[in-house]
Amino acid sequence: MKDVAKMSFEEAMTELEALVGQLESGNVPLEESIELYARGDALKQHCEQKLAEAEEKVAQITKGADGAATGATPVTYD
């Protein structure tokens, strides 16, 4: 299984969708369900972080007088 922290947003979402499908099927033993739930939670948190990072990047895009994107303002963390 790939380390969640090294996954792209798309990879994490694909795996999360598959886990949800397995859990919803009701055909997974209890112990495995608990493991799948824990993995799913980690994937969900990873996806939320990736989305927040993307939103921050979009928020930093600057526009010129004509409305066209002129570049991005570097994100600074205080």
C-alpha positions as CSV (number, residue, x, y, z in Angstrom):
1,M,0.0,0.0,0.0
2,K,1.4,3.4,-1.0
3,D,2.2,5.9,1.8
4,V,-0.7,8.4,1.9
5,A,1.6,11.4,2.3
6,K,3.2,10.6,-1.1
7,M,-0.1,10.3,-3.0
8,S,-1.4,12.9,-5.4
9,F,-4.9,14.2,-4.7
10,E,-6.3,12.0,-7.6
11,E,-4.6,8.9,-6.3
12,A,-6.0,9.4,-2.8
13,M,-9.5,10.2,-4.0
14,T,-9.5,7.0,-6.2
15,E,-8.4,4.8,-3.3
16,L,-10.9,6.5,-0.9
17,E,-13.8,5.9,-3.3
18,A,-12.7,2.2,-3.5
19,L,-12.6,1.9,0.3
20,V,-16.0,3.5,0.7
21,G,-17.4,1.0,-1.9
22,Q,-15.9,-1.9,0.1
23,L,-17.3,-0.7,3.4
24,E,-20.7,0.0,1.9
25,S,-20.9,-3.5,0.5
26,G,-21.1,-5.0,4.0
27,N,-19.0,-7.9,2.9
28,V,-15.9,-6.9,4.9
29,P,-15.1,-8.6,8.2
30,L,-15.2,-6.3,11.2
31,E,-11.4,-6.1,11.8
32,E,-10.7,-5.3,8.2
33,S,-13.5,-2.7,8.2
34,I,-11.8,-1.0,11.1
35,E,-8.5,-0.9,9.2
36,L,-10.2,0.3,6.0
37,Y,-12.0,3.1,8.0
38,A,-8.6,4.2,9.5
39,R,-7.0,4.3,6.0
40,G,-10.0,6.1,4.7
41,D,-9.7,8.7,7.4
42,A,-6.1,9.3,6.6
43,L,-6.9,9.6,2.8
44,K,-9.7,12.0,3.6
45,Q,-7.4,14.2,5.6
46,H,-4.8,14.1,2.9
47,C,-7.3,15.2,0.3
48,E,-8.5,18.0,2.5
49,Q,-5.0,19.2,2.9
50,K,-4.3,19.0,-0.9
51,L,-7.5,21.0,-1.6
52,A,-6.5,23.7,1.0
53,E,-3.1,24.0,-0.6
54,A,-4.7,24.3,-4.1
55,E,-7.1,27.0,-2.8
56,E,-4.3,29.0,-1.3
57,K,-2.4,28.9,-4.6
58,V,-5.5,30.0,-6.5
59,A,-6.0,32.8,-4.0
60,Q,-2.4,34.0,-4.7
61,I,-2.9,34.5,-8.4
62,T,-2.5,38.1,-9.4
63,K,-4.3,39.8,-12.2
64,G,-3.3,42.7,-14.4
65,A,-5.4,45.7,-15.3
66,D,-6.9,43.8,-18.2
67,G,-8.0,41.0,-15.9
68,A,-5.5,38.5,-17.3
69,A,-3.4,36.5,-14.8
70,T,0.1,38.0,-14.5
71,G,1.6,35.6,-12.1
72,A,1.4,34.4,-8.6
73,T,2.2,36.0,-5.4
74,P,4.5,33.8,-3.3
75,V,2.7,32.3,-0.3
76,T,4.3,33.3,3.0
77,Y,3.7,31.5,6.2
78,D,4.2,33.5,9.4
